[in-house]
């Protein structure tokens, strides 16, 4: 009884859990295949119907595709049967396929795709084919710029572009191909290894008419594309003929196909089955399917096929370029595809310039810049896309290289100033040190002066060298003048001190009377005669003083012995030697007589008797 009473409740709970699990699967991103069996918008018009924006609803349907993608797009005038044609190519009824204008309130706005791609085998590879429906041209309430953007986007995205035209080819239909022509001129046949932007869509002229009266649609298209006579030189006709001439470059990339009307009652087409349609239409429709299948190729962008995620990224780039200006611009698309090449060229330029090692002389930096710039231009010329509009990319490359070069110039100036300032400071410190030598030496000063100047000239490089050379020259001249000014006074004072030291040594240390007499004569001469007859200015030019200076320089400084450095150790050693001689040398010969001969002889010859 209890089991029977609770059984309906258990089944209800289980059903709820199944529903929740199914909902969770949808939220987790596992779309129901049946949900994809419909049309999705991928590009929608903005509020003003002038520019385009992406629709995430359709992009999610594309992102899930992992195979290479091919796109069959249909363009044409408003209410020309594009959506019905796509349903026919997909073998879909109107109530299941793309919305047909007279059947539904919702008409095609922007660009739509069929959510489930058709899997095909193209050259041994599995390709997912997307069918793309576009908003018709020349409808009410839209600008021509908007139509141009729709046409341009479909031209770039499609692998096969079906130009659906009723009855005949009009001049406006040819003029509208100007963008497709520019695309073909810029990118078609541009193959350098793997550097392929994208091959323009295979253009299929689809003429829907019942009677051709002896002319094929290919003949009709060819006649429509013939040059218009312009004997008067009309500017407008020249532009028309320029488009016709440019269409010739597409050559085998375009073909024409005729398709009769499926039935006279066009508003009831969606209600009819194939057996109710015109037999010739059904036959030609199947031939059209085979033709489209035979010319389908996967979309290749910059050397690789596109998966779903790649295709969405490609769509985003193209849409950004088309919305960038007032009108769709082939130049904008060229910039998109040349951007990666520009980046590679700039990277190569920076790497070569970084390897230079700043600072360097300005002329060397300029020389390396010109060489590396030429290499970057050569790389760009080999790899860039576009025959005409690439000039803008070239200008952009030149501007970017100029900016980078200016940065290198500034960095070179900074590094040069930093290096020269360091060398200048070292020389300045060296000159200051030479000013305060314990034993002044002109030879040592000149040697330090020369070494400092040579090292500065050798190591200070770059744009700052000229200004620092002037500073260096002024500093060295000033240091030399100051050293010479102090040199005579210091040397004179040292000589006076030396004479006094020798007096002390001759009198009290070694007790050599002659040495003491010479030292006193030298001291008196320096303190009296020189001060009375030699001025500080004339002292430097006196020949006798030059002899004194030469002798002093020989003693104080030589490449082998720098007495200024070793003066204190030598003085200490001499002091210890004299002290040792005075303390221990006299014990060996006790009672040694005087150093003077007079005293020695008197001691030896004395015969006087001792008196107690």
C-alpha positions as CSV (number, residue, x, y, z in Angstrom):
1,X,0.0,0.0,0.0
2,X,2.8,2.5,0.9
3,X,4.8,1.6,-2.2
4,X,1.8,2.2,-4.4
5,X,0.9,5.5,-2.7
6,X,4.5,6.9,-3.0
7,X,5.3,5.6,-6.5
8,X,3.8,8.6,-8.4
9,X,5.7,11.0,-6.2
10,X,9.0,9.2,-6.8
11,X,8.4,9.3,-10.5
12,X,7.7,13.0,-10.4
13,X,10.9,13.7,-8.4
14,X,12.9,11.7,-10.9
15,X,11.4,13.6,-13.8
16,X,12.3,16.9,-12.1
17,X,15.9,15.7,-11.6
18,X,16.2,14.8,-15.3
19,X,14.9,18.2,-16.3
20,X,17.4,19.9,-14.0
21,X,20.2,17.7,-15.3
22,X,19.3,18.6,-18.9
23,X,19.2,22.3,-18.1
24,X,22.6,22.0,-16.4
25,X,23.9,20.5,-19.6
26,X,22.7,23.4,-21.6
27,X,24.1,25.9,-19.2
28,X,27.4,24.0,-19.2
29,X,27.8,24.8,-22.9
30,X,26.7,21.4,-24.5
31,X,24.2,22.7,-27.1
32,X,21.4,20.4,-28.2
33,X,22.0,19.5,-31.9
34,X,18.3,20.3,-32.6
35,X,18.9,23.9,-31.2
36,X,21.5,24.4,-33.9
37,X,19.2,23.5,-36.7
38,X,18.2,27.1,-37.4
39,X,19.6,30.4,-38.6
40,X,21.7,32.6,-36.3
41,X,22.7,36.2,-36.8
42,X,26.4,36.9,-36.7
43,X,26.4,40.5,-37.7
44,X,23.7,43.0,-36.9
45,X,23.2,46.7,-37.8
46,X,23.5,49.3,-35.2
47,X,20.7,51.6,-34.2
48,X,21.4,54.1,-37.0
49,X,21.7,51.3,-39.6
50,X,25.1,52.7,-40.7
51,X,27.6,50.4,-39.1
52,X,27.7,46.7,-38.1
53,X,28.2,44.9,-34.8
54,X,28.8,41.3,-33.8
55,X,26.1,39.0,-32.5
56,X,27.3,36.5,-29.9
57,X,24.4,34.2,-30.5
58,X,25.7,33.3,-33.9
59,X,29.4,33.4,-33.0
60,X,28.9,30.7,-30.4
61,X,27.5,28.4,-33.1
62,X,30.6,29.0,-35.2
63,X,33.2,28.6,-32.4
64,X,32.3,25.0,-31.8
65,X,33.4,24.0,-35.3
66,X,36.9,22.4,-35.3
67,X,37.2,21.4,-39.0
68,X,38.4,23.9,-41.6
69,X,35.6,26.2,-42.6
70,X,34.3,27.2,-46.1
71,X,31.6,29.8,-46.6
72,X,29.0,30.1,-49.3
73,X,27.5,33.6,-49.2
74,X,24.6,35.0,-51.2
75,X,24.3,38.7,-51.9
76,X,21.9,40.7,-54.0
77,X,19.2,43.3,-54.1
78,X,16.5,43.5,-51.6
79,X,13.7,40.9,-52.1
80,X,15.5,39.1,-54.8
81,X,15.0,35.6,-53.3
82,X,18.4,35.1,-51.5
83,X,16.9,33.4,-48.5
84,X,14.8,31.1,-50.6
85,X,17.8,30.3,-52.7
86,X,19.8,29.3,-49.7
87,X,17.0,27.1,-48.4
88,X,17.0,25.4,-51.8
89,X,20.8,24.8,-51.7
90,X,20.4,23.4,-48.1
91,X,17.3,21.4,-49.1
92,X,15.3,23.1,-46.3
93,X,11.7,24.2,-46.3
94,X,10.9,27.8,-45.6
95,X,9.4,27.1,-42.2
96,X,12.7,25.4,-41.1
97,X,15.4,27.3,-42.9
98,X,16.2,31.0,-43.4
99,X,13.3,33.4,-43.0
100,X,11.7,34.4,-46.3
101,X,10.4,37.9,-46.5
102,X,6.8,37.2,-47.5
103,X,6.5,34.3,-45.1
104,X,7.7,35.8,-41.7
105,X,7.6,39.0,-40.0
106,X,11.3,38.7,-39.2
107,X,13.4,39.6,-42.3
108,X,17.1,39.3,-42.7
109,X,18.9,42.1,-41.0
110,X,22.7,42.1,-41.2
111,X,24.3,38.7,-41.9
112,X,23.0,35.3,-40.8
113,X,24.4,31.8,-41.0
114,X,22.8,28.4,-40.8
115,X,23.7,26.9,-37.4
116,X,24.6,23.4,-38.6
117,X,27.4,23.3,-41.2
118,X,27.3,20.9,-44.1
119,X,30.2,18.4,-44.0
120,X,32.0,18.0,-47.3
121,X,35.1,16.2,-48.5
122,X,37.3,18.7,-50.3
123,X,40.6,17.4,-51.8
124,X,40.6,14.6,-49.2
125,X,40.0,16.8,-46.3
126,X,36.8,17.2,-44.2
127,X,35.5,20.7,-44.5
128,X,32.6,22.3,-42.7
129,X,30.6,24.6,-45.1
130,X,28.7,27.5,-43.6
131,X,25.9,29.1,-45.6
132,X,25.6,32.8,-45.2
133,X,22.6,35.1,-45.9
134,X,22.9,38.8,-46.2
135,X,20.6,41.8,-46.0
136,X,19.5,42.9,-49.4
137,X,20.8,46.1,-51.1
138,X,18.8,49.2,-51.8
139,X,16.1,48.7,-49.2
140,X,14.3,51.7,-47.7
141,X,15.8,53.4,-44.6
142,X,19.4,52.4,-45.1
143,X,22.5,54.3,-46.3
144,X,24.6,53.2,-49.2
145,X,27.6,53.0,-46.8
146,X,25.7,50.3,-44.9
147,X,25.1,48.3,-48.1
148,X,28.7,48.7,-49.0
149,X,29.8,47.3,-45.6
150,X,27.5,44.3,-46.0
151,X,28.8,43.6,-49.5
152,X,32.4,44.1,-48.4
153,X,32.1,41.8,-45.4
154,X,30.4,39.1,-47.4
155,X,33.2,39.4,-50.1
156,X,35.9,38.9,-47.6
157,X,34.3,36.1,-45.6
158,X,33.0,33.9,-48.4
159,X,34.8,31.2,-50.3
160,X,32.0,31.2,-52.9
161,X,30.1,34.4,-53.4
162,X,26.8,34.0,-55.2
163,X,25.7,37.4,-56.8
164,X,22.0,36.8,-57.0
165,X,20.5,39.1,-59.7
166,X,17.0,39.1,-61.2
167,X,16.6,39.3,-65.0
168,X,19.9,41.0,-66.0
169,X,23.1,42.7,-65.0
170,X,22.7,46.5,-64.3
171,X,25.4,49.2,-64.2
172,X,24.8,49.5,-60.4
173,X,25.5,45.8,-60.0
174,X,28.9,46.2,-61.8
175,X,29.8,49.4,-59.8
176,X,29.1,47.6,-56.6
177,X,31.8,45.1,-57.5
178,X,34.4,47.8,-57.2
179,X,35.3,46.7,-53.6
180,X,35.5,43.0,-54.7
181,X,37.8,44.1,-57.5
182,X,40.0,46.0,-55.1
183,X,40.2,43.0,-52.9
184,X,41.2,40.8,-55.9
185,X,43.8,43.3,-57.0
186,X,45.4,43.6,-53.6
187,X,45.4,40.0,-52.5
188,X,44.6,37.5,-55.3
189,X,47.5,35.5,-56.3
190,X,49.7,36.9,-53.5
191,X,51.5,33.7,-52.5
192,X,55.0,33.9,-50.9
193,X,55.6,30.6,-49.2
194,X,53.0,30.6,-46.4
195,X,52.3,34.3,-46.6
196,X,48.8,34.4,-48.0
197,X,46.3,36.9,-46.9
198,X,43.2,35.4,-48.3
199,X,42.1,34.4,-51.8
200,X,39.0,36.4,-52.8
201,X,35.8,34.5,-53.1
202,X,34.9,32.7,-56.2
203,X,32.3,34.9,-57.8
204,X,29.3,33.2,-59.2
205,X,26.9,35.4,-61.2
206,X,23.5,33.9,-60.7
207,X,21.0,35.4,-63.2
208,X,17.4,34.4,-62.5
209,X,15.4,34.7,-65.7
210,X,13.2,32.6,-67.9
211,X,14.2,33.4,-71.5
212,X,17.7,34.0,-72.7
213,X,16.9,34.0,-76.5
214,X,20.1,32.5,-77.9
215,X,22.5,34.1,-75.4
216,X,24.1,32.3,-72.4
217,X,24.3,34.1,-69.2
218,X,28.1,34.0,-69.6
219,X,27.8,35.9,-72.8
220,X,25.4,38.4,-71.2
221,X,27.8,39.0,-68.3
222,X,30.8,39.4,-70.7
223,X,28.9,41.9,-72.8
224,X,27.9,43.8,-69.7
225,X,31.6,44.0,-68.7
226,X,32.8,45.4,-72.0
227,X,34.2,48.9,-72.1
228,X,31.8,51.7,-72.7
229,X,32.9,54.0,-75.5
230,X,34.1,57.4,-74.2
231,X,35.0,59.6,-77.1
232,X,34.3,62.8,-75.1
233,X,36.5,61.8,-72.2
234,X,33.7,61.7,-69.6
235,X,35.2,61.2,-66.1
236,X,32.3,59.1,-64.9
237,X,32.6,56.7,-67.9
238,X,36.3,56.5,-67.2
239,X,35.6,55.3,-63.7
240,X,33.0,52.8,-65.1
241,X,35.6,51.4,-67.6
242,X,38.3,51.3,-64.9
243,X,36.0,48.9,-62.9
244,X,35.5,46.8,-66.1
245,X,39.2,46.6,-66.7
246,X,39.9,45.6,-63.2
247,X,37.3,42.8,-63.3
248,X,39.4,41.2,-66.0
249,X,42.0,40.3,-63.4
250,X,39.6,37.9,-61.7
251,X,39.7,35.8,-64.9
252,X,38.9,32.2,-63.9
253,X,37.8,33.4,-60.5
254,X,34.3,34.2,-61.8
255,X,31.6,32.3,-63.6
256,X,28.0,32.8,-64.6
257,X,24.9,30.5,-64.2
258,X,21.3,30.9,-65.2
259,X,18.4,29.8,-63.0
260,X,14.8,30.0,-64.3
261,X,12.0,31.1,-62.1
262,X,10.7,28.2,-60.0
263,X,7.1,29.2,-60.4
264,X,4.9,32.1,-61.5
265,X,3.3,32.4,-58.1
266,X,6.3,33.5,-56.2
267,X,4.4,34.2,-52.9
268,X,3.5,30.5,-52.7
269,X,6.9,29.0,-53.4
270,X,7.4,28.0,-49.8
271,X,4.2,26.0,-49.8
272,X,5.2,24.0,-52.9
273,X,7.1,20.7,-53.2
274,X,9.6,19.9,-55.9
275,X,7.0,18.2,-58.0
276,X,5.0,21.4,-58.1
277,X,7.9,23.5,-59.3
278,X,9.1,24.0,-62.8
279,X,11.0,20.9,-63.9
280,X,13.7,23.0,-65.6
281,X,14.2,24.9,-62.4
282,X,14.5,21.7,-60.4
283,X,17.1,20.4,-62.9
284,X,19.1,23.7,-62.9
285,X,18.9,23.9,-59.1
286,X,20.6,20.5,-58.8
287,X,23.2,21.6,-61.3
288,X,23.8,24.7,-59.3
289,X,24.3,22.6,-56.2
290,X,26.9,20.5,-58.0
291,X,28.6,23.6,-59.3
292,X,28.8,25.2,-55.9
293,X,30.1,22.0,-54.4
294,X,32.8,21.7,-57.1
295,X,34.2,25.2,-56.5
296,X,34.1,25.2,-52.7
297,X,37.5,25.6,-51.0
298,X,38.3,26.1,-47.3
299,X,38.9,29.7,-46.3
300,X,42.6,30.3,-46.0
301,X,43.9,33.3,-44.1
302,X,47.7,34.0,-43.9
303,X,48.6,30.5,-45.0
304,X,46.3,28.4,-42.8
305,X,42.8,27.2,-42.8
306,X,40.4,28.6,-40.3
307,X,38.6,26.6,-37.5
308,X,35.6,28.1,-35.8
309,X,37.5,30.1,-33.3
310,X,39.9,31.4,-36.0
311,X,37.0,32.4,-38.2
312,X,35.4,34.4,-35.4
313,X,38.7,36.2,-34.8
314,X,39.1,36.9,-38.5
315,X,35.5,38.3,-38.6
316,X,36.3,40.6,-35.7
317,X,39.4,42.0,-37.4
318,X,37.6,42.6,-40.7
319,X,34.6,44.2,-39.0
320,X,36.8,46.5,-37.0
321,X,38.6,47.5,-40.2
322,X,35.3,48.2,-42.1
323,X,33.8,50.2,-39.3
324,X,37.0,52.2,-38.9
325,X,36.3,54.8,-41.6
326,X,33.4,56.5,-43.2
327,X,33.2,53.9,-46.0
328,X,34.6,50.4,-46.4
329,X,38.3,50.7,-47.3
330,X,40.5,48.1,-48.9
331,X,43.4,50.0,-47.4
332,X,42.1,49.3,-43.9
333,X,42.0,45.6,-44.7
334,X,45.6,45.8,-46.1
335,X,46.7,47.4,-42.9
336,X,45.1,44.5,-40.9
337,X,47.1,41.9,-42.8
338,X,50.3,43.9,-42.9
339,X,50.2,44.5,-39.2
340,X,51.9,41.2,-38.3
341,X,54.6,41.9,-41.0
342,X,55.1,45.4,-39.7
343,X,55.6,43.9,-36.2
344,X,58.2,41.4,-37.5
345,X,60.1,44.1,-39.4
346,X,60.2,46.4,-36.4
347,X,61.3,43.5,-34.2
348,X,64.1,42.7,-36.6
349,X,65.1,46.4,-36.7
350,X,65.2,46.7,-32.8
351,X,67.2,43.5,-32.4
352,X,69.9,44.6,-34.9
353,X,70.0,48.1,-33.3
354,X,70.1,46.6,-29.8
355,X,73.2,44.6,-30.8
356,X,75.1,47.8,-31.6
357,X,76.0,48.5,-27.9
358,X,75.5,52.1,-27.0
359,X,77.1,54.6,-26.9
360,X,78.6,54.9,-30.4
361,X,79.6,57.8,-32.6
362,X,76.7,59.5,-34.3
363,X,77.9,58.7,-37.8
364,X,78.2,55.0,-37.0
365,X,74.7,55.0,-35.5
366,X,73.3,56.7,-38.6
367,X,75.2,54.2,-40.8
368,X,73.9,51.2,-39.0
369,X,70.3,52.7,-38.9
370,X,70.3,53.1,-42.7
371,X,71.6,49.5,-43.2
372,X,69.1,47.9,-40.8
373,X,66.3,50.1,-42.1
374,X,67.0,48.9,-45.7
375,X,66.9,45.3,-44.4
376,X,63.6,45.9,-42.7
377,X,62.2,47.4,-45.9
378,X,63.4,44.5,-47.9
379,X,61.6,42.0,-45.6
380,X,58.4,44.1,-45.9
381,X,58.7,44.3,-49.7
382,X,59.0,40.5,-49.9
383,X,56.1,39.7,-47.5
384,X,53.6,42.6,-47.6
385,X,50.1,42.3,-48.9
386,X,48.5,44.6,-51.4
387,X,49.7,46.2,-54.6
388,X,48.3,49.7,-54.3
389,X,47.2,50.3,-50.8
390,X,50.4,48.9,-49.3
391,X,51.9,52.3,-49.6
392,X,50.1,53.3,-46.4
393,X,51.6,50.4,-44.6
394,X,55.0,51.4,-46.0
395,X,54.5,54.9,-44.6
396,X,53.5,53.5,-41.3
397,X,56.6,51.3,-41.2
398,X,58.8,54.3,-41.9
399,X,57.1,56.3,-39.1
400,X,57.5,53.5,-36.6
401,X,61.1,53.0,-37.5
402,X,61.7,56.8,-37.2
403,X,60.2,56.7,-33.7
404,X,62.4,53.7,-32.7
405,X,65.4,55.5,-34.2
406,X,64.7,58.7,-32.3
407,X,64.6,56.6,-29.1
408,X,68.0,55.1,-30.0
409,X,69.3,58.6,-30.6
410,X,68.1,59.8,-27.2
411,X,69.5,56.6,-25.5
412,X,72.8,57.1,-27.3
413,X,73.1,60.7,-26.1
414,X,72.3,59.6,-22.5
415,X,74.8,56.7,-22.5
416,X,77.4,59.0,-24.2
417,X,76.9,61.7,-21.6
418,X,77.0,59.1,-18.8
419,X,80.3,57.6,-20.0
420,X,82.0,60.9,-20.8
421,X,81.0,62.3,-17.5
422,X,82.5,59.3,-15.7
423,X,85.8,59.7,-17.7
424,X,85.8,63.4,-17.1
425,X,85.3,62.9,-13.4
426,X,88.1,60.4,-13.3
427,X,90.5,62.9,-15.0
428,X,89.4,65.7,-12.7
429,X,90.1,63.6,-9.7
430,X,93.5,62.6,-11.2
431,X,94.5,66.2,-11.7
432,X,93.4,67.1,-8.2
433,X,95.5,64.3,-6.8
434,X,98.6,65.5,-8.8
435,X,98.1,69.0,-7.4
436,X,98.9,67.7,-3.9
437,X,101.9,65.5,-4.5
438,X,104.2,65.2,-1.5
439,X,107.2,65.6,-3.8
440,X,106.2,67.8,-6.7
441,X,107.2,66.5,-10.0
442,X,106.6,68.0,-13.4
443,X,107.5,64.8,-15.2
444,X,104.9,62.9,-13.1
445,X,102.3,65.6,-13.7
446,X,102.9,65.5,-17.5
447,X,102.7,61.7,-17.5
448,X,99.4,61.7,-15.7
449,X,98.2,64.6,-17.8
450,X,99.0,62.7,-21.1
451,X,97.5,59.4,-19.9
452,X,94.3,61.0,-18.7
453,X,93.9,62.9,-21.9
454,X,94.5,59.9,-24.1
455,X,92.1,57.6,-22.1
456,X,89.4,60.3,-22.3
457,X,89.8,60.6,-26.1
458,X,89.8,56.8,-26.5
459,X,86.9,55.9,-24.2
460,X,84.6,58.9,-24.4
461,X,82.5,58.3,-27.6
462,X,79.1,59.4,-28.9
463,X,77.4,62.7,-29.4
464,X,78.4,64.1,-26.0
465,X,82.1,63.8,-26.9
466,X,82.5,67.2,-28.5
467,X,81.1,69.2,-25.6
468,X,83.0,67.1,-23.0
469,X,86.2,67.6,-25.0
470,X,85.8,71.4,-24.6
471,X,85.3,70.9,-20.9
472,X,88.2,68.6,-20.7
473,X,90.5,71.0,-22.5
474,X,89.6,73.9,-20.2
475,X,90.0,71.7,-17.1
476,X,93.5,70.4,-18.2
477,X,94.7,73.9,-19.1
478,X,93.6,75.2,-15.7
479,X,95.1,72.3,-13.8
480,X,98.5,72.7,-15.6
481,X,98.6,76.4,-14.9
482,X,97.8,75.8,-11.2
483,X,100.4,73.1,-10.9
484,X,103.2,75.2,-12.5
485,X,102.3,78.1,-10.3
486,X,102.7,76.0,-7.1
487,X,105.5,73.9,-8.4
488,X,108.3,76.4,-8.0
489,X,107.2,77.4,-4.5
490,X,106.9,73.8,-3.4
491,X,110.2,72.8,-4.9
492,X,112.0,75.8,-3.3
493,X,110.5,75.0,0.1
494,X,111.6,71.4,-0.3
495,X,115.2,72.5,-1.2
496,X,115.3,74.8,1.9
497,X,114.1,72.0,4.1
498,X,116.6,69.6,2.5
499,X,119.5,71.9,3.2
500,X,118.4,72.2,6.9
501,X,118.1,68.4,7.2
502,X,121.6,68.0,5.7
503,X,123.0,70.5,8.3
504,X,121.5,68.5,11.1
505,X,122.8,65.2,9.6
506,X,126.3,66.6,9.0
507,X,126.5,68.2,12.5
508,X,124.9,65.6,14.8
509,X,124.5,62.3,12.9
510,X,127.6,61.6,10.9
511,X,129.6,64.6,12.2
512,X,131.0,65.3,8.8
513,X,132.1,69.0,8.8
514,X,132.3,69.4,5.1
515,X,128.8,68.2,4.6
516,X,127.5,70.6,7.2
517,X,129.4,73.5,5.5
518,X,127.9,72.7,2.0
519,X,124.4,72.4,3.5
520,X,124.8,75.8,5.2
521,X,126.0,77.4,2.0
522,X,123.0,76.0,0.2
523,X,120.6,77.2,2.8
524,X,122.1,80.8,2.9
525,X,122.1,80.9,-0.9
526,X,118.4,79.9,-1.1
527,X,117.3,82.3,1.6
528,X,119.3,85.3,0.6
529,X,120.6,85.5,-2.9
530,X,117.5,83.9,-4.6
531,X,115.1,86.1,-2.7
532,X,117.2,89.2,-3.4
533,X,117.8,88.7,-7.2
534,X,115.3,86.0,-8.4
535,X,111.5,86.8,-8.5
536,X,108.9,84.0,-8.5
537,X,108.3,84.7,-12.2
538,X,111.9,84.8,-13.3
539,X,112.8,81.8,-11.2
540,X,111.2,79.4,-13.7
541,X,113.2,80.8,-16.6
542,X,116.6,80.9,-14.9
543,X,119.2,78.5,-16.4
544,X,120.6,77.6,-12.9
545,X,117.1,76.9,-11.7
546,X,116.6,74.6,-14.7
547,X,119.6,72.6,-13.6
548,X,118.3,72.3,-10.1
549,X,114.9,71.3,-11.5
550,X,116.4,68.7,-13.8
551,X,118.3,67.2,-11.0
552,X,115.3,67.2,-8.7
553,X,113.1,65.5,-11.4
554,X,115.8,62.8,-12.0
555,X,115.8,62.0,-8.3
556,X,112.1,62.3,-7.6
557,X,110.4,60.6,-10.6
558,X,111.3,58.0,-13.2
559,X,109.4,55.2,-14.8
560,X,111.2,52.8,-12.6
561,X,111.1,54.6,-9.2
562,X,108.4,57.1,-8.1
563,X,110.0,58.7,-5.0
564,X,106.7,60.4,-4.1
565,X,105.2,57.0,-3.5
566,X,108.2,55.5,-1.8
567,X,109.6,58.6,0.1
568,X,108.2,57.7,3.5
569,X,109.4,54.0,3.4
570,X,112.8,55.1,2.2
571,X,113.1,57.8,5.0
572,X,112.1,55.3,7.6
573,X,114.6,52.8,6.4
574,X,117.4,55.4,6.4
575,X,116.4,56.5,9.9
576,X,116.7,52.9,11.1
577,X,120.0,52.5,9.3
578,X,121.5,55.6,10.8
579,X,120.2,54.8,14.3
580,X,121.7,51.3,14.1
581,X,125.0,52.7,12.9
582,X,125.1,55.2,15.7
583,X,124.1,52.8,18.4
584,X,126.1,49.7,17.5
585,X,128.7,50.8,15.0
586,X,130.9,52.8,17.5
587,X,131.4,49.9,20.0
588,X,133.7,48.0,17.6
589,X,136.3,50.8,17.7
590,X,136.3,52.4,21.1
591,X,138.2,55.6,21.5
592,X,138.0,56.4,17.8
593,X,139.5,59.9,17.1
594,X,137.9,62.7,15.4
595,X,136.8,62.6,11.8
596,X,139.0,65.6,11.1
597,X,142.7,64.9,10.2
598,X,143.9,67.7,12.4
599,X,142.7,66.0,15.5
600,X,143.9,62.6,14.5
601,X,147.6,63.7,14.0
602,X,147.7,65.6,17.2
603,X,146.5,62.6,19.1
604,X,149.0,60.2,17.5
605,X,152.1,62.5,17.9
606,X,151.6,63.8,21.4
607,X,154.6,63.1,23.7
608,X,153.7,65.3,26.6
609,X,154.1,63.6,29.9
610,X,151.2,63.0,32.0
611,X,150.8,65.2,35.0
612,X,149.1,63.8,37.9
